[in-house]
């Protein structure tokens, strides 16, 4: 039995950046519509044995957090992200990816997806009673550890994303939540059949506030332009942009919003957006392949829901060539299940996944490439 059963899914070092004294933090609890001032920081964002009853995953996460804490301090001080494809860059992106996957929100989404997919598969068997199927509850054993492991195997899919540091409008502040690393896709927001927040998806965006004044923004540079291309930072000048970015935290949180100053972060304005919070975290879409009088073939795709807010930002522009793609898609009667940024990389990823399955031996994607894809 591990000495520490309290597994934090948002690191304490991270939450301290939104604390006024490193010991306590202000909370808005969405469920109870209640503000709690100066709550004990140590008691936030944890669940007993979330990653299992041994210390392996928890200790591994601790090492990743230590490296990320140092990188965060440098970014906050210098306003410069790590250079692309350096070790620091890869370590920071690994932290962001894991942070997205390690929360109770992510674990709940994983189990919801598993349950839905299993029931859909069982429902295809007409000899089974549908009401009996609905009574089942299918989940993954130690889903927290599984979710983290799955995320780490996808690091290579996001290394192409560009990074900008968004700096809060003077006199305002960013908030954070118990699910702070938000995946979004403005490009595909108006297309209802596609959530488009998979790691390889065209138009992917990742938003992670790291302090009340700084937000890390990763994005597909073939689809978006943010500020001056030669600058690492973009200063937000519009209150609407601040409200929209903070709304992402509110809509994607499990239960709690964390903030430094209620007035500067305009917490009160977010409460009216409660209807934007989703009832389902995942969905399964069906794409017919072919059908005869006796048989049919379908492709089932399970995906996380993109909690859409109809986001429009003055600081982020969608490029014309990307908008043309959406315009052409909207005219089509049949739609692709997925549009990726790099088909070549996806082909390599498919070969990598097959190699893992066939060899039953874990290697990283980069080891797989170095060993000649054998």
N, C-alpha and C positions, 0 to 999 in steps of 0.2 A: 504494500500500500504506500503510495507516495506521500512524502511529508507535506506537500502542498497540494491540497485538493481544489483550491480556488484557481481555476484557469481563466485568466483574463483574455477576452477576445478583442478588446481594444487596449493597447498597452498603456500603462500608467505614465510612461515618459511622454506619450503623445498627448494625453489629456492634460498633463501639467502645462502644456503650452497655452491652454485656454483657462488656466487657473490664475487667480490674482495673487496667490500666496504659496503655490505648490503643494498645499495640503487639502484644500477644499475647492469645490467647483459648483457653479450655478447650473441648475437643471430645469428644463420644462418637460414634465411627464405628459405625453400626448394622450395616453389612455384616460388619465384622470383630470386632464386639463388643469394641471397644477404646477406652479412654479416653486421650486425649493432652492433657497439661497444657501450658499456655502455648505453643501453636502460633503461628507467625507469622501475624498477622491479615491482612496484605496478600495472602497466598497462599490465602485462603479464597473460595469461591463465585465462581469465574471459569471461563470457557472461552474458548479462542482463537476469535476471530471469530464469537462466538455470534450477533451481530446483523448479520453481513455484513462484507465486507472494505473498506467505506468507513466513515467516521467519523460519518455523519449521525445514525443512531439512537443511537449511544453518546454523542455530544455532546448530543443532545436529552435523553437520560436524565440526563446530568450536570447540566443546568440544572434539571430537575425535582427531582433529589436535593438541590441546594443550597437550594431553597425549602423542601423537606420537612424538611431538617436544622434549619433555623431554627424551623419550627413545632414540631418534636419537642422542641427545647430549651425552648420556651415551655410546652408541655404538661407536661413533666417538672417544670418549676419551679413552675408555677402550678396544676397539676391541673385545668385548664380547657380543653376543646376549642374550636376556632373556632365562632363562632355560625353556625347553619344558613344556607346560601345566600349567605354572604359569599365573597369571593374566596379567603380563606384556607381556608375550608371546602371549596371546590371543588378547590383545589390539593392539599389533603391527601387528599381522596377519589380524585383522579386518581393520586396516588402509590400509594395502597393498591391501586387497581385494576391499575395497571401492575405493581406488585410481585407481585401474584398471577399475572400472565401472563408475566413475563419470565424465570422460572427454568428450569433444565433439566428440572425435573419438568413444568412447563407445556408446554414444547416437546415433550417425549417424549409427553405426553398428546395434544397436537395431531396429531403424526405417527401415533400409534396410532389415533386416531379416523379420520384420513384413510385409513389403510391398511384398516381394518375396513370403512369405508363403500364404498370403491372395490371391495373384494373381494365385498361383498354385492351391489353393483350388477352386477358381472361375472357373479356366480353366477346371476343371474336369466336370463342367456342360456344356455339349455340346450345350445347347440351347442358351448360351451366346456367343456374338461375341468377338473373341480374341482381335481384334484391339480396341474394347471399353474397355476391361479389362486393356490393356496396358496403356490406358490414365489415369487410376485411380492412385492415390497416397495415400497409406494407411500408417498411422503413429500412434503413441501412444501419447495421450494427456499427457503433463508433463512427457515426456520420461526420463528426467534427474532424477527426483525423483523416478520414477519406477525402473530405472536401479540400483540406490543406494539401494533401498529396496530389490530388488531381490538378490543383492550381499550379503547383511547382512544375508540373510536366508541361505546362503551356507557356512558360516564360519566353521561348523563342518566337512566339506568335505576336508579341507586342513590342519587341525591341525596335521595330521600325517607326513607332509612334514618336512624333516630335513632342518636345516639352516646352511649356511657357510658364513663367511665374506670374500669376495674376496678383496685383497689389490692390488692396481694398481702397475704395474711395475714401478720401480724407474725411474723418469724423464718423466713419461707419466701420463695422466689423463683420468678419465671417463667423458663422457658427459651425459646430460639428455635431456628431450624433453617435449612437451606438452601432452605426453601420456607415462609416464615413467615406469609404472609397466607392464612389458612384460611377457605374458604367452607363453611358448615354449615347444617343445617336440622333442628332438634330436632322441629319440628311434624310433619314427614313421615317421621321416622326409622323408624317402625314399618311404613311402607308400602313393600313391597319393589319395587314396579313403578315407583317414581318417586324419582330422586335429588334433585330439587328444589333444586339449587344454581345454577340459572341466575340471571343478574343481576335479572331481573324477577320471579322466583318468590316467591309468597306464603310467608312464614315464613323468608326468607333471613336468615342471620347471617354476620358477618365478624369473625374474631378475629385481632388482630395485636399481639403483645407488643412494646413499644418500649423497655423496660428491664427489669431484674430485678424491679422493683416496680410497673410500670405496663403495662396491656394495653388497647389500644383495642378497643372492642366496638361494632360497628354492627348494628342489628337492626330488624326489622319491628315497629313499636310497636302494630300492630293484632293481633299474635299473642303478644307477650311483654311482661312487666313486669320491670324490673330496678331494685331499690332504690327510693328515693324519687323520684317523677317530677319533683320540683322541684330535684333535685340532679344535678350533672354527674358525681358520683363514687359508686361503690359499693365499700365496703370488704369484702373477702372474709374471712369468719370461720371457714370450715370447711376443714380439710385436704383433705377429699374433693374440694371444688371446685378447689383448687389442682392436685391430682393429675389431675383430669379435663381441665382446661385445658392442662396440660403434655402430657397424653397426645395431644391434638390435634396438637401439634408432632411428636411421635414417630411417629405414624401417617402423617402427611402429608409427612414429610421424604423427600428422595431418598436421602441417605447420612448426613448429619451433623446432630447436635444440638449447639448451642452454649450454654454456661452460664457463670455467674460462680462459683457455689459449689455443688459437687456435693451436699453434705449438705443445704443449704437448699432445693435444687430436687429432691431425692430422685431423682436419676438412676437409682440402683440399682433402684428400684421399677418403672421403666418397661420394663426389659428383658424382663419376663415377658409383656408385651403384644405381642410380636413377631408373634403369629398374627393380630393385627388389621390388620397392614399388607397392603395389597391386592396381588394378583398382576396385576390389570388396572386401568388408570387410566380407561378409558372403556367405554361400552357402547352398543349400538344396540337400541332397542326398536321393535317392529313393532305398528302399530295398524290393523287391517282397516277399510276404508271400505265396500266392497261387493264382491260376487262373483257371477259368472254361470257357466254351464257352460264357457265358453271364456275368460273374462277375470276379473281381480280387481284391485281397487285397494287399495293399502296406503299408510299414512303411516309413513315411517321417521324416527325421531328419534335423532340421535347426541348423546350427552351425557357429561360427565365423571362418573365415579363419585364419590359421596359416601362418604368413608371413615368409615363409621359406627362409633361407639364406645359406643352406648347411653348417651349422655351425659345425666346428670341432675344439675342444679346447684341448690343451695339459694339462690344469689344470682339465679337467673333463673327466673321463673314463666311457664308457658304459660297464656294467658288462656282462660277457659271458652268464649268464643265461638269461639276457634280450635279447641279440643278438640272442640266440637260439629261443626265442619266435618269433622274427621277421622273422627268417629264415623259421620256420614252417608255419607262416602265408602266406609268399610269395609263398609257394607251393600249397596253397589251392585254389580251384576254386571259392568257395563262402567265403565271408568275414564277420566277425561280424561287426555290426554297431558301437560297443563301447566295449572297454576293460577297466575295472575299477581296481583300486588298491585293493579295499575291497568290494567284493560282499555283505558281511554281512552288512556293513555300508550303501550300496546303498539300501538294502532291508528296513532298518530302515528309511532311507531318504524317500523312497516311502510311507511308512506308515505315516510318519510325514506330507508329502504333502497332503495325503488323509485326514488326521485328520484336517488340516487347511481348506481344501475345505468343509468337512462335517460339521465342527463345526462353520465355519465362524467367528472364534475368533482367533486372533493372539496370539500365544505363541512361545517362542524360542524352538529350537530343544532340548536344555538341559532341559527346563521345561517339554517338552513332555516326555522325558525319566524319569525325576524325578517323574512325575505323573503316571507312570506305563503304558505309551503308550495308554492311554484310551481317 
